[in-house]
Amino acid sequence: MIKLHLQMIDTQILHMRRLALNPGRVLPPGFKPGPKLMYRFSNSLPYLLARLGVRMGDLFTRVIRHEKLTLPMYRVLAALSEQGHPLRLGEIAELTSADVSTLSRIVAEMSRVGLLTRDRPENDQRSLQVALTPRGAELAGRLMPLAAYYEEVVTGSMSAKEAAELKRVLVELYHNIDRLEQEVEAGLITVAPPARSKDVRDERAETRGKASLPRGKTSRK
């Protein structure tokens, strides 16, 4: 079953690659996907991924809040611990998918409680370097194995190879979003305009006509 899901995702990636071969091809307003691209919100990739991430994040937050941490704070600790050296604010933002202005407030709070340091290098006074304090490094060392356990439980029915393949696919899907970003910024993707008033009147008239027919009878054309 897991292999089937991965094959389905790979098929979607292949389709997106084929579309990319035609850079001038833009979905017209009102585009309706065919059978191969049938959209259902409850089965859409963004919804399924968000549902997974939100539930795991909530359960993880319920544990780490005893350390007076939020999920974004943990991500900062984990990113710095994983990289093993001080990072600029923009680098942390990229690693944690956080907004820079929001991240700046988070880092300031973490610095205030002694988990991080913030310094400006002598050779670049405009750059703010963020690093773990010994206390922050110790806390990250206790929390990251817990995060690994969550991942192990969630992927419990998958082999190590299948879990690695799933991560590879998710990374590729993320990079595929670059094309959507380019099209949105270029104004190439728009919402379909409202139906014309005449079309609405015709549809309503047809609906009323069907409702007025006696039971068991249909209109003849």
MDTraj code that builds the backbone (N, CA, C; nanometers):
import mdtraj as md
import numpy as np

residues = "MET ILE LYS LEU HIS LEU GLN MET ILE ASP THR GLN ILE LEU HIS MET ARG ARG LEU ALA LEU ASN PRO GLY ARG VAL LEU PRO PRO GLY PHE LYS PRO GLY PRO LYS LEU MET TYR ARG PHE SER ASN SER LEU PRO TYR LEU LEU ALA ARG LEU GLY VAL ARG MET GLY ASP LEU PHE THR ARG VAL ILE ARG HIS GLU LYS LEU THR LEU PRO MET TYR ARG VAL LEU ALA ALA LEU SER GLU GLN GLY HIS PRO LEU ARG LEU GLY GLU ILE ALA GLU LEU THR SER ALA ASP VAL SER THR LEU SER ARG ILE VAL ALA GLU MET SER ARG VAL GLY LEU LEU THR ARG ASP ARG PRO GLU ASN ASP GLN ARG SER LEU GLN VAL ALA LEU THR PRO ARG GLY ALA GLU LEU ALA GLY ARG LEU MET PRO LEU ALA ALA TYR TYR GLU GLU VAL VAL THR GLY SER MET SER ALA LYS GLU ALA ALA GLU LEU LYS ARG VAL LEU VAL GLU LEU TYR HIS ASN ILE ASP ARG LEU GLU GLN GLU VAL GLU ALA GLY LEU ILE THR VAL ALA PRO PRO ALA ARG SER LYS ASP VAL ARG ASP GLU ARG ALA GLU THR ARG GLY LYS ALA SER LEU PRO ARG GLY LYS THR SER ARG LYS".split()
xyz = np.array([
    [0.0826, -0.1204, 0.0000],
    [0.0000, 0.0000, 0.0000],
    [0.0863, 0.1258, 0.0000],
    [0.1920, 0.1256, 0.0835],
    [0.2816, 0.2405, 0.0901],
    [0.3508, 0.2622, -0.0431],
    [0.3961, 0.1507, -0.1040],
    [0.4607, 0.1622, -0.2345],
    [0.3649, 0.2201, -0.3373],
    [0.2354, 0.1823, -0.3286],
    [0.1359, 0.2340, -0.4215],
    [0.1213, 0.3846, -0.4052],
    [0.1177, 0.4328, -0.2800],
    [0.1069, 0.5765, -0.2561],
    [0.2275, 0.6504, -0.3130],
    [0.3468, 0.5934, -0.2949],
    [0.4672, 0.6572, -0.3469],
    [0.4639, 0.6618, -0.4991],
    [0.4137, 0.5537, -0.5607],
    [0.4037, 0.5505, -0.7070],
    [0.3057, 0.6573, -0.7567],
    [0.1962, 0.6771, -0.6812],
    [0.0981, 0.7792, -0.7197],
    [0.1595, 0.9183, -0.7119],
    [0.2383, 0.9431, -0.6067],
    [0.3040, 1.0720, -0.5931],
    [0.4049, 1.0922, -0.7048],
    [0.4815, 0.9862, -0.7363],
    [0.5783, 0.9951, -0.8452],
    [0.5097, 1.0251, -0.9777],
    [0.3894, 0.9679, -0.9983],
    [0.3139, 0.9940, -1.1206],
    [0.2758, 1.1413, -1.1293],
    [0.2357, 1.2004, -1.0152],
    [0.2017, 1.3418, -1.0138],
    [0.3240, 1.4272, -1.0445],
    [0.4396, 1.3880, -0.9896],
    [0.5624, 1.4619, -1.0178],
    [0.5959, 1.4554, -1.1667],
    [0.5815, 1.3371, -1.2271],
    [0.6093, 1.3215, -1.3698],
    [0.5185, 1.4106, -1.4518],
    [0.3907, 1.4172, -1.4132],
    [0.2967, 1.5034, -1.4859],
    [0.3401, 1.6497, -1.4758],
    [0.3832, 1.6911, -1.3558],
    [0.4269, 1.8290, -1.3383],
    [0.5507, 1.8582, -1.4221],
    [0.6396, 1.7598, -1.4326],
    [0.7589, 1.7779, -1.5156],
    [0.7209, 1.7955, -1.6612],
    [0.6209, 1.7186, -1.7083],
    [0.5775, 1.7317, -1.8472],
    [0.5188, 1.8695, -1.8731],
    [0.4437, 1.9211, -1.7745],
    [0.3899, 2.0557, -1.7901],
    [0.5023, 2.1582, -1.7973],
    [0.6085, 2.1335, -1.7202],
    [0.7204, 2.2277, -1.7166],
    [0.7915, 2.2358, -1.8512],
    [0.7776, 2.1316, -1.9338],
    [0.8401, 2.1325, -2.0658],
    [0.7742, 2.2346, -2.1572],
    [0.6530, 2.2810, -2.1204],
    [0.5819, 2.3812, -2.1979],
    [0.5652, 2.5063, -2.1120],
    [0.6699, 2.5872, -2.0970],
    [0.6624, 2.7013, -2.0065],
    [0.5539, 2.8013, -2.0424],
    [0.5094, 2.8016, -2.1691],
    [0.4056, 2.8952, -2.2070],
    [0.2661, 2.8451, -2.1769],
    [0.2572, 2.7227, -2.1318],
    [0.1250, 2.6642, -2.1088],
    [0.0765, 2.7028, -1.9703],
    [-0.0271, 2.7827, -1.9646],
    [-0.0819, 2.8273, -1.8373],
    [-0.2275, 2.7829, -1.8294],
    [-0.2679, 2.7338, -1.7138],
    [-0.4052, 2.6886, -1.6981],
    [-0.4991, 2.8077, -1.7131],
    [-0.5965, 2.7989, -1.8005],
    [-0.6867, 2.9124, -1.8219],
    [-0.7825, 2.9281, -1.7053],
    [-0.8390, 3.0486, -1.6882],
    [-0.9392, 3.0680, -1.5830],
    [-1.0539, 2.9702, -1.5999],
    [-1.1005, 2.9143, -1.4910],
    [-1.2095, 2.8186, -1.4978],
    [-1.1662, 2.6791, -1.5348],
    [-1.0354, 2.6549, -1.5411],
    [-0.9848, 2.5221, -1.5766],
    [-1.0397, 2.4173, -1.4815],
    [-1.0893, 2.3075, -1.5360],
    [-1.1384, 2.1965, -1.4556],
    [-1.0539, 2.0739, -1.4852],
    [-0.9901, 2.0162, -1.3821],
    [-0.9022, 1.9016, -1.4061],
    [-0.9785, 1.7821, -1.4604],
    [-0.9112, 1.7069, -1.5464],
    [-0.9707, 1.5859, -1.6011],
    [-0.9629, 1.4727, -1.5008],
    [-1.0026, 1.3512, -1.5438],
    [-1.0048, 1.2368, -1.4522],
    [-0.8706, 1.2108, -1.3845],
    [-0.7589, 1.2307, -1.4561],
    [-0.6272, 1.2031, -1.3969],
    [-0.5884, 1.3086, -1.2938],
    [-0.6504, 1.4274, -1.3032],
    [-0.6178, 1.5346, -1.2099],
    [-0.7389, 1.5722, -1.1244],
    [-0.8307, 1.4783, -1.1040],
    [-0.9522, 1.5072, -1.0294],
    [-0.9175, 1.5575, -0.8901],
    [-0.9689, 1.6755, -0.8558],
    [-0.9350, 1.7377, -0.7269],
    [-1.0431, 1.7098, -0.6243],
    [-0.9983, 1.6640, -0.5088],
    [-1.0862, 1.6510, -0.3924],
    [-1.0113, 1.7089, -0.2740],
    [-1.0722, 1.8041, -0.2058],
    [-1.0042, 1.8694, -0.0947],
    [-0.9588, 1.7688, 0.0100],
    [-1.0467, 1.6742, 0.0446],
    [-1.0157, 1.5790, 0.1514],
    [-0.9027, 1.4834, 0.1145],
    [-0.8670, 1.4797, -0.0156],
    [-0.7595, 1.3912, -0.0600],
    [-0.6458, 1.4700, -0.1259],
    [-0.6443, 1.6010, -0.1056],
    [-0.5420, 1.6848, -0.1686],
    [-0.4126, 1.6797, -0.0880],
    [-0.3014, 1.6925, -0.1581],
    [-0.1706, 1.6864, -0.0925],
    [-0.1534, 1.7929, 0.0160],
    [-0.1860, 1.9211, -0.0109],
    [-0.1672, 2.0215, 0.0944],
    [-0.2469, 1.9890, 0.2206],
    [-0.3705, 1.9422, 0.2019],
    [-0.4533, 1.9103, 0.3186],
    [-0.3958, 1.7930, 0.3966],
    [-0.3571, 1.6874, 0.3262],
    [-0.3049, 1.5685, 0.3940],
    [-0.1744, 1.5993, 0.4658],
    [-0.0874, 1.6771, 0.4024],
    [0.0393, 1.7131, 0.4648],
    [0.0171, 1.8048, 0.5848],
    [-0.0739, 1.9016, 0.5689],
    [-0.1017, 1.9938, 0.6798],
    [-0.1632, 1.9190, 0.7976],
    [-0.2535, 1.8266, 0.7687],
    [-0.3169, 1.7504, 0.8763],
    [-0.2142, 1.6713, 0.9550],
    [-0.1205, 1.6100, 0.8831],
    [-0.0138, 1.5340, 0.9488],
    [0.0749, 1.6254, 1.0321],
    [0.1188, 1.7369, 0.9714],
    [0.2091, 1.8275, 1.0409],
    [0.1458, 1.8922, 1.1623],
    [0.0193, 1.9330, 1.1491],
    [-0.0494, 1.9982, 1.2608],
    [-0.0678, 1.9019, 1.3777],
    [-0.1065, 1.7796, 1.3481],
    [-0.1305, 1.6843, 1.4565],
    [-0.0006, 1.6462, 1.5271],
    [0.1044, 1.6197, 1.4485],
    [0.2338, 1.5873, 1.5100],
    [0.2872, 1.7058, 1.5891],
    [0.2741, 1.8256, 1.5321],
    [0.3224, 1.9449, 1.5998],
    [0.2498, 1.9700, 1.7297],
    [0.1189, 1.9479, 1.7297],
    [0.0402, 1.9688, 1.8510],
    [0.0818, 1.8714, 1.9610],
    [0.0993, 1.7457, 1.9239],
    [0.1392, 1.6455, 2.0231],
    [0.2806, 1.6709, 2.0748],
    [0.3675, 1.7206, 1.9876],
    [0.5038, 1.7519, 2.0296],
    [0.5049, 1.8740, 2.1224],
    [0.4221, 1.9726, 2.0892],
    [0.4137, 2.0939, 2.1714],
    [0.3628, 2.0635, 2.3112],
    [0.2704, 1.9689, 2.3210],
    [0.2160, 1.9338, 2.4522],
    [0.3220, 1.8762, 2.5455],
    [0.4318, 1.8268, 2.4885],
    [0.5413, 1.7720, 2.5696],
    [0.6470, 1.8788, 2.5978],
    [0.6871, 1.9529, 2.4940],
    [0.7971, 2.0479, 2.5126],
    [0.7544, 2.1743, 2.5866],
    [0.6240, 2.1976, 2.6008],
    [0.5819, 2.3166, 2.6741],
    [0.6218, 2.3089, 2.8212],
    [0.6494, 2.1872, 2.8685],
    [0.6972, 2.1730, 3.0063],
    [0.8378, 2.2301, 3.0213],
    [0.9069, 2.2495, 2.9076],
    [1.0382, 2.3149, 2.9076],
    [1.0249, 2.4631, 2.8726],
    [0.8988, 2.5106, 2.8749],
    [0.8700, 2.6505, 2.8408],
    [0.9124, 2.6843, 2.6972],
    [0.8875, 2.5899, 2.6077],
    [0.9204, 2.6082, 2.4667],
    [0.7957, 2.5989, 2.3802],
    [0.7982, 2.6714, 2.2681],
    [0.6977, 2.6547, 2.1642],
    [0.7607, 2.5749, 2.0508],
    [0.6785, 2.5324, 1.9553],
    [0.7307, 2.4567, 1.8415],
    [0.8296, 2.5386, 1.7582],
    [0.8001, 2.6666, 1.7289],
    [0.9004, 2.7465, 1.6558],
    [1.0321, 2.7596, 1.7319],
    [1.0263, 2.7693, 1.8647],
    [1.1493, 2.7761, 1.9438],
    [1.2302, 2.6477, 1.9303],
    [1.1605, 2.5342, 1.9343],
    [1.2312, 2.4065, 1.9181],
    [1.2995, 2.4003, 1.7824],
    [1.2319, 2.4455, 1.6789],
    [1.2896, 2.4395, 1.5445],
    [1.4174, 2.5227, 1.5344],
    [1.4205, 2.6361, 1.6037],
    [1.5427, 2.7175, 1.6051],
    [1.6554, 2.6408, 1.6735],
    [1.6257, 2.5804, 1.7885],
    [1.7266, 2.5016, 1.8593],
    [1.7780, 2.3877, 1.7715],
    [1.6853, 2.3153, 1.7077],
    [1.7224, 2.1993, 1.6268],
    [1.8046, 2.2411, 1.5051],
    [1.7668, 2.3516, 1.4412],
    [1.8404, 2.3986, 1.3224],
    [1.9836, 2.4364, 1.3591],
    [2.0007, 2.5096, 1.4687],
    [2.1346, 2.5495, 1.5113],
    [2.2176, 2.4288, 1.5547],
    [2.1534, 2.3351, 1.6242],
    [2.2243, 2.2153, 1.6691],
    [2.2681, 2.1310, 1.5500],
    [2.1809, 2.1184, 1.4505],
    [2.2118, 2.0371, 1.3328],
    [2.3253, 2.0972, 1.2509],
    [2.3263, 2.2306, 1.2367],
    [2.4296, 2.2963, 1.1570],
    [2.5632, 2.3015, 1.2301],
    [2.5584, 2.3110, 1.3628],
    [2.6806, 2.3055, 1.4417],
    [2.7646, 2.4317, 1.4432],
    [2.7093, 2.5439, 1.3983],
    [2.7826, 2.6708, 1.4005],
    [2.6816, 2.7848, 1.3996],
    [2.7234, 2.9048, 1.4375],
    [2.6302, 3.0187, 1.4382],
    [2.5709, 3.0438, 1.2998],
    [2.4490, 3.0945, 1.2990],
    [2.3791, 3.1218, 1.1737],
    [2.3229, 3.2631, 1.1743],
    [2.3122, 3.3209, 1.0558],
    [2.2442, 3.4484, 1.0438],
    [2.0937, 3.4268, 1.0530],
    [2.0224, 3.5328, 1.0854],
    [1.8776, 3.5227, 1.1032],
    [1.8098, 3.4713, 0.9762],
    [1.8556, 3.5195, 0.8611],
    [1.7967, 3.4753, 0.7352],
    [1.8191, 3.3275, 0.7087],
    [1.9334, 3.2769, 0.7502],
    [1.9621, 3.1338, 0.7322],
    [1.8703, 3.0487, 0.8197],
    [1.8476, 3.0945, 0.9424],
    [1.7567, 3.0210, 1.0315],
    [1.6149, 3.0249, 0.9765],
    [1.5762, 3.1403, 0.9226],
    [1.4423, 3.1534, 0.8646],
    [1.4224, 3.0548, 0.7506],
    [1.5253, 3.0386, 0.6674],
    [1.5156, 2.9448, 0.5545],
    [1.5083, 2.8006, 0.6031],
    [1.5847, 2.7674, 0.7068],
    [1.5860, 2.6303, 0.7577],
    [1.4577, 2.5939, 0.8306],
    [1.3939, 2.6926, 0.8921],
    [1.2742, 2.6649, 0.9729],
    [1.1447, 2.7070, 0.9054],
    [1.1539, 2.7633, 0.7829],
    [1.0360, 2.8122, 0.7099],
    [0.9578, 2.9133, 0.7928],
    [1.0292, 3.0002, 0.8633],
    [0.9662, 3.1013, 0.9469],
    [0.9823, 3.2390, 0.8854],
    [0.8866, 3.3259, 0.9113],
    [0.8959, 3.4647, 0.8677],
    [1.0046, 3.5349, 0.9487],
    [1.0872, 3.6159, 0.8809],
    [1.2022, 3.6771, 0.9466],
    [1.1604, 3.7672, 1.0627],
    [1.0551, 3.8462, 1.0437],
    [1.0122, 3.9366, 1.1501],
    [0.9633, 3.8585, 1.2719],
    [0.8879, 3.7499, 1.2471],
    [0.8427, 3.6656, 1.3582],
    [0.9608, 3.5966, 1.4238],
    [1.0527, 3.5468, 1.3413],
    [1.1697, 3.4777, 1.3928],
    [1.2558, 3.5706, 1.4786],
    [1.2643, 3.6971, 1.4414],
    [1.3432, 3.7926, 1.5177],
    [1.2919, 3.8037, 1.6608],
    [1.1601, 3.8048, 1.6769],
    [1.1009, 3.8119, 1.8118],
    [1.1263, 3.6835, 1.8898],
    [1.1195, 3.5693, 1.8201],
    [1.1426, 3.4407, 1.8859],
    [1.2862, 3.4317, 1.9355],
    [1.3799, 3.4720, 1.8496],
    [1.5216, 3.4669, 1.8865],
    [1.5503, 3.5609, 2.0030],
    [1.4869, 3.6774, 2.0019],
    [1.5064, 3.7725, 2.1114],
    [1.4600, 3.7131, 2.2437],
    [1.3454, 3.6456, 2.2424],
    [1.2943, 3.5836, 2.3647],
    [1.3845, 3.4697, 2.4104],
    [1.4320, 3.3888, 2.3163],
    [1.5194, 3.2768, 2.3513],
    [1.6542, 3.3266, 2.4043],
    [1.6983, 3.4397, 2.3526],
    [1.8208, 3.4994, 2.4040],
    [1.8000, 3.5515, 2.5461],
    [1.6830, 3.6070, 2.5703],
    [1.6528, 3.6628, 2.7025],
    [1.6533, 3.5548, 2.8113],
    [1.6084, 3.4326, 2.7757],
    [1.6027, 3.3250, 2.8758],
    [1.7303, 3.2408, 2.8765],
    [1.8309, 3.2813, 2.7988],
    [1.9607, 3.2162, 2.8063],
    [1.9820, 3.0952, 2.7184],
    [1.8984, 3.0787, 2.6134],
    [1.9148, 2.9646, 2.5228],
    [2.0020, 2.9989, 2.4020],
    [2.0084, 3.1263, 2.3669],
    [2.0825, 3.1707, 2.2490],
    [2.1655, 3.2943, 2.2821],
    [2.2655, 3.3181, 2.1975],
    [2.3392, 3.4447, 2.2001],
    [2.3223, 3.5124, 2.0656],
    [2.3271, 3.6433, 2.0659],
    [2.3167, 3.7216, 1.9431],
    [2.4343, 3.8180, 1.9379],
    [2.5161, 3.8037, 1.8351],
    [2.6356, 3.8872, 1.8218],
    [2.6477, 3.9391, 1.6795],
    [2.7134, 4.0536, 1.6686],
    [2.7429, 4.1103, 1.5370],
    [2.8926, 4.0980, 1.5124],
    [2.9332, 4.0197, 1.4125],
    [3.0764, 4.0021, 1.3836],
    [3.1445, 4.1353, 1.3548],
    [3.2692, 4.1452, 1.3923],
    [3.3440, 4.2692, 1.3705],
    [3.3561, 4.3027, 1.2231],
    [3.3637, 4.2000, 1.1396],
    [3.3798, 4.2235, 0.9955],
    [3.2474, 4.2466, 0.9239],
    [3.1337, 4.2368, 0.9957],
    [3.0020, 4.2576, 0.9344],
    [2.9036, 4.2999, 1.0431],
    [2.9056, 4.4287, 1.0755],
    [2.8217, 4.4799, 1.1833],
    [2.6726, 4.4778, 1.1490],
    [2.6402, 4.4643, 1.0208],
    [2.4988, 4.4601, 0.9822],
    [2.4396, 4.3210, 0.9960],
    [2.5234, 4.2198, 1.0124],
    [2.4769, 4.0815, 1.0211],
    [2.4669, 4.0376, 1.1671],
    [2.3559, 3.9761, 1.2021],
    [2.3352, 3.9261, 1.3377],
    [2.3588, 3.7755, 1.3391],
    [2.4578, 3.7313, 1.4133],
    [2.4896, 3.5889, 1.4237],
    [2.4240, 3.5308, 1.5482],
    [2.3521, 3.4214, 1.5295],
    [2.2813, 3.3567, 1.6402],
    [2.3480, 3.2227, 1.6690],
    [2.3723, 3.1955, 1.7970],
    [2.4383, 3.0704, 1.8361],
    [2.3727, 3.0137, 1.9609],
    [2.3892, 2.8836, 1.9808],
    [2.3387, 2.8177, 2.1008],
    [2.4294, 2.8475, 2.2196],
    [2.3681, 2.8694, 2.3335],
    [2.4445, 2.8726, 2.4579],
    [2.4613, 2.7275, 2.5038],
    [2.5479, 2.7012, 2.6019],
    [2.5576, 2.5642, 2.6547],
    [2.4228, 2.5108, 2.7019],
    [2.3435, 2.5982, 2.7617],
    [2.2109, 2.5552, 2.8055],
    [2.1217, 2.5206, 2.6872],
    [2.1278, 2.6030, 2.5819],
    [2.0480, 2.5754, 2.4637],
    [2.0905, 2.4477, 2.3950],
    [2.2217, 2.4233, 2.3869],
    [2.2727, 2.3006, 2.3250],
    [2.2305, 2.1776, 2.4050],
    [2.2328, 2.1895, 2.5365],
    [2.1929, 2.0767, 2.6213],
    [2.0451, 2.0457, 2.6026],
    [1.9630, 2.1500, 2.5937],
    [1.8192, 2.1301, 2.5755],
    [1.7904, 2.0691, 2.4386],
    [1.8576, 2.1169, 2.3349],
    [1.8399, 2.0606, 2.2013],
    [1.8782, 1.9132, 2.1994],
    [1.9845, 1.8787, 2.2735],
    [2.0287, 1.7395, 2.2797],
    [1.9285, 1.6484, 2.3464],
    [1.8440, 1.7038, 2.4319],
    [1.7413, 1.6228, 2.4972],
    [1.6136, 1.6136, 2.4157],
    [1.5873, 1.7158, 2.3348],
    [1.4612, 1.7211, 2.2609],
    [1.4670, 1.6529, 2.1241],
    [1.5802, 1.6586, 2.0570],
    [1.5888, 1.6020, 1.9223],
    [1.5668, 1.4501, 1.9202],
    [1.6150, 1.3738, 2.0195],
    [1.5803, 1.2307, 2.0215],
    [1.4298, 1.2078, 2.0388],
    [1.3643, 1.2986, 2.1091],
    [1.2189, 1.2884, 2.1246],
    [1.1495, 1.3088, 1.9898],
    [1.1981, 1.4063, 1.9126],
    [1.1426, 1.4296, 1.7790],
    [1.1657, 1.3081, 1.6897],
    [1.2823, 1.2453, 1.7045],
    [1.3121, 1.1256, 1.6261],
    [1.2165, 1.0121, 1.6619],
    [1.1791, 1.0042, 1.7889],
    [1.0843, 0.9002, 1.8308],
    [0.9477, 0.9235, 1.7676],
    [0.9030, 1.0484, 1.7630],
    [0.7750, 1.0793, 1.6991],
    [0.7770, 1.0315, 1.5540],
    [0.8871, 1.0610, 1.4848],
    [0.8989, 1.0215, 1.3447],
    [0.8992, 0.8695, 1.3308],
    [0.9649, 0.8020, 1.4228],
    [0.9707, 0.6559, 1.4187],
    [0.8326, 0.5947, 1.4358],
    [0.7535, 0.6521, 1.5258],
    [0.6175, 0.6010, 1.5482],
    [0.5310, 0.6223, 1.4245],
    [0.5392, 0.7424, 1.3661],
    [0.4553, 0.7756, 1.2508],
    [0.4894, 0.6891, 1.1297],
    [0.6169, 0.6580, 1.1122],
    [0.6587, 0.5757, 0.9979],
    [0.6771, 0.4296, 1.0378],
    [0.6116, 0.3901, 1.1469],
    [0.6319, 0.2561, 1.2012],
    [0.6041, 0.1430, 1.1042],
    [0.5063, 0.1607, 1.0129],
    [0.4717, 0.0548, 0.9182],
    [0.5582, 0.0575, 0.7932],
    [0.6518, 0.1509, 0.7860],
    [0.7361, 0.1655, 0.6680],
    [0.8769, 0.1159, 0.6974],
    [0.9429, 0.0637, 0.5947],
    [1.0833, 0.0271, 0.6093],
    [1.1680, 0.1542, 0.6058],
    [1.2934, 0.1443, 0.6462],
    [1.3823, 0.2600, 0.6432],
    [1.3965, 0.3136, 0.5006],
    [1.3986, 0.2219, 0.4036],
    [1.4111, 0.2624, 0.2637],
    [1.2873, 0.3379, 0.2177],
    [1.1693, 0.2896, 0.2581],
    [1.0440, 0.3554, 0.2195],
    [1.0338, 0.4936, 0.2841],
    [1.0752, 0.5045, 0.4102],
    [1.0712, 0.6337, 0.4789],
    [1.1646, 0.7333, 0.4101],
    [1.2831, 0.6875, 0.3714],
    [1.3783, 0.7740, 0.3026],
    [1.3236, 0.8175, 0.1665],
    [1.2561, 0.7262, 0.0968],
    [1.1987, 0.7585, -0.0336],
    [1.0855, 0.8607, -0.0182],
    [1.0053, 0.8452, 0.0858],
    [0.8983, 0.9406, 0.1097],
    [0.9552, 1.0799, 0.1339],
    [1.0611, 1.0888, 0.2120],
    [1.1247, 1.2188, 0.2379],
    [1.1796, 1.2782, 0.1091],
    [1.2380, 1.1929, 0.0244],
    [1.2915, 1.2415, -0.1025],
    [1.1802, 1.3011, -0.1878],
    [1.0671, 1.2323, -0.1925],
    [0.9539, 1.2794, -0.2716],
    [0.9012, 1.4116, -0.2159],
    [0.8924, 1.4228, -0.0841],
    [0.8418, 1.5456, -0.0234],
    [0.9335, 1.6637, -0.0531],
    [1.0640, 1.6404, -0.0501],
    [1.1599, 1.7462, -0.0834],
    [1.1421, 1.7883, -0.2289],
    [1.1224, 1.6911, -0.3175],
    [1.1037, 1.7234, -0.4595],
    [0.9742, 1.8011, -0.4804],
    [0.8681, 1.7618, -0.4101],
    [0.7415, 1.8346, -0.4208],
    [0.7590, 1.9793, -0.3763],
    [0.8356, 1.9983, -0.2701],
    [0.8589, 2.1345, -0.2201],
    [0.9286, 2.2192, -0.3257],
    [1.0298, 2.1631, -0.3911],
    [1.1012, 2.2384, -0.4944],
    [1.0130, 2.2637, -0.6163],
    [0.9173, 2.1740, -0.6424],
    [0.8267, 2.1947, -0.7554],
    [0.7381, 2.3173, -0.7358],
    [0.7222, 2.3591, -0.6098],
    [0.6383, 2.4754, -0.5809],
    [0.7000, 2.6026, -0.6379],
    [0.8297, 2.5994, -0.6687],
    [0.8961, 2.7164, -0.7278],
    [0.8225, 2.7624, -0.8529],
    [0.7760, 2.6655, -0.9315],
    [0.7063, 2.7025, -1.0548],
    [0.5756, 2.7743, -1.0230],
    [0.5019, 2.7253, -0.9225],
    [0.3782, 2.7928, -0.8839],
    [0.4063, 2.9350, -0.8367],
    [0.5127, 2.9512, -0.7597],
    [0.5479, 3.0847, -0.7100],
    [0.5762, 3.1798, -0.8254],
    [0.6485, 3.1321, -0.9258],
    [0.6799, 3.2152, -1.0420],
    [0.5527, 3.2551, -1.1166],
    [0.4615, 3.1597, -1.1328],
    [0.3385, 3.1879, -1.2068],
    [0.2472, 3.2824, -1.1295],
    [0.2414, 3.2659, -0.9960],
    [0.1596, 3.3549, -0.9143],
    [0.2148, 3.4969, -0.9190],
    [0.3471, 3.5109, -0.9040],
    [0.4092, 3.6439, -0.9066],
    [0.3951, 3.7107, -1.0431],
    [0.3883, 3.6284, -1.1475],
    [0.3726, 3.6834, -1.2827],
    [0.2258, 3.7100, -1.3169],
    [0.1351, 3.6755, -1.2255],
    [-0.0070, 3.6981, -1.2498],
    [-0.0674, 3.6033, -1.3502],
    [-0.0058, 3.4858, -1.3674],
    [-0.0539, 3.3906, -1.4677],
    [-0.1640, 3.2995, -1.4145],
    [-0.1817, 3.2954, -1.2837],
    [-0.2859, 3.2109, -1.2248],
    [-0.3921, 3.3008, -1.1651],
    [-0.5148, 3.2854, -1.2124],
    [-0.6242, 3.3702, -1.1660],
    [-0.7453, 3.2853, -1.1308],
    [-0.8329, 3.3428, -1.0505],
    [-0.9586, 3.2763, -1.0159],
    [-1.0575, 3.2979, -1.1292],
    [-1.1346, 3.1952, -1.1606],
    [-1.2341, 3.2067, -1.2672],
    [-1.3342, 3.3166, -1.2330],
    [-1.3746, 3.3969, -1.3303],
    [-1.4710, 3.5051, -1.3044],
    [-1.6082, 3.4473, -1.2706],
    [-1.6932, 3.5280, -1.2056],
    [-1.8291, 3.4801, -1.1734],
    [-1.9063, 3.4469, -1.3001],
    [-2.0023, 3.3570, -1.2873],
    [-2.0857, 3.3213, -1.4019],
    [-2.1654, 3.4427, -1.4470],
    [-2.1870, 3.4548, -1.5791],
    [-2.2648, 3.5667, -1.6316],
    [-2.4090, 3.5559, -1.5854],
    [-2.4735, 3.6691, -1.5677],
    [-2.6110, 3.6696, -1.5157],
    [-2.7039, 3.5886, -1.6038],
    [-2.6822, 3.5903, -1.7383],
    [-2.7680, 3.5145, -1.8287],
    [-2.7531, 3.3657, -1.8026],
    [-2.6293, 3.3213, -1.7798],
    [-2.6059, 3.1803, -1.7530],
    [-2.6744, 3.1385, -1.6238],
    [-2.6704, 3.2266, -1.5248],
    [-2.7347, 3.1954, -1.3971],
    [-2.8848, 3.1850, -1.4145],
    [-2.9457, 3.2787, -1.4913],
    [-3.0908, 3.2754, -1.5139],
    [-3.1307, 3.1488, -1.5875],
    [-3.0518, 3.1109, -1.6905],
    [-3.0840, 2.9903, -1.7666],
    [-3.0779, 2.8675, -1.6776],
    [-2.9763, 2.8630, -1.5887],
    [-2.9617, 2.7476, -1.5011],
    [-3.0767, 2.7402, -1.4016],
    [-3.1171, 2.8552, -1.3485],
    [-3.2290, 2.8568, -1.2545],
    [-3.3590, 2.8150, -1.3218],
    [-3.3799, 2.8646, -1.4452],
    [-3.5017, 2.8292, -1.5189],
    [-3.5064, 2.6797, -1.5454],
    [-3.3926, 2.6213, -1.5815],
    [-3.3872, 2.4774, -1.6067],
    [-3.4164, 2.3995, -1.4788],
    [-3.3644, 2.4476, -1.3681],
    [-3.3884, 2.3807, -1.2396],
    [-3.5351, 2.3865, -1.2012],
    [-3.5992, 2.5047, -1.2214],
    [-3.7422, 2.5174, -1.1894],
    [-3.8260, 2.4290, -1.2798],
    [-3.7841, 2.4189, -1.4079],
    [-3.8592, 2.3348, -1.5003],
    [-3.8574, 2.1895, -1.4593],
    [-3.7442, 2.1414, -1.4140],
    [-3.7333, 2.0030, -1.3690],
    [-3.8147, 1.9803, -1.2425],
    [-3.8155, 2.0807, -1.1532],
    [-3.8866, 2.0651, -1.0260],
    [-4.0373, 2.0631, -1.0460],
    [-4.0873, 2.1276, -1.1547],
    [-4.2317, 2.1356, -1.1755],
    [-4.2886, 2.0143, -1.2471],
    [-4.2057, 1.9235, -1.2960],
    [-4.2535, 1.8041, -1.3666],
    [-4.3181, 1.7077, -1.2684],
    [-4.4276, 1.6403, -1.3096],
    [-4.4891, 1.5362, -1.2227],
    [-4.3916, 1.4257, -1.2009],
    [-4.4093, 1.3560, -1.0896],
    [-4.3209, 1.2429, -1.0589],
    [-4.3299, 1.1361, -1.1662],
    [-4.2148, 1.0808, -1.2008],
    [-4.2109, 0.9722, -1.2984],
    [-4.2060, 1.0212, -1.4411],
    [-4.2167, 1.1548, -1.4633],
    [-4.2138, 1.2093, -1.5979],
    [-4.0908, 1.2953, -1.6141],
    [-4.0374, 1.2952, -1.7319],
    [-3.9218, 1.3791, -1.7641],
    [-3.9550, 1.4655, -1.8836],
    [-3.8846, 1.5747, -1.8974],
    [-3.9085, 1.6636, -2.0103],
    [-3.8596, 1.5993, -2.1388],
    [-3.9293, 1.6288, -2.2464],
    [-3.8907, 1.5791, -2.3783],
    [-3.8210, 1.6897, -2.4541],
    [-3.7161, 1.6503, -2.5225],
    [-3.6422, 1.7473, -2.6021],
    [-3.6544, 1.7126, -2.7486],
])
top = md.Topology()
chain = top.add_chain()
for i, resn in enumerate(residues, 1):
    res = top.add_residue(resn, chain, resSeq=i)
    for name in ("N", "CA", "C"):
        top.add_atom(name, md.element.get_by_symbol(name[0]), res)
traj = md.Trajectory(xyz[None], top)
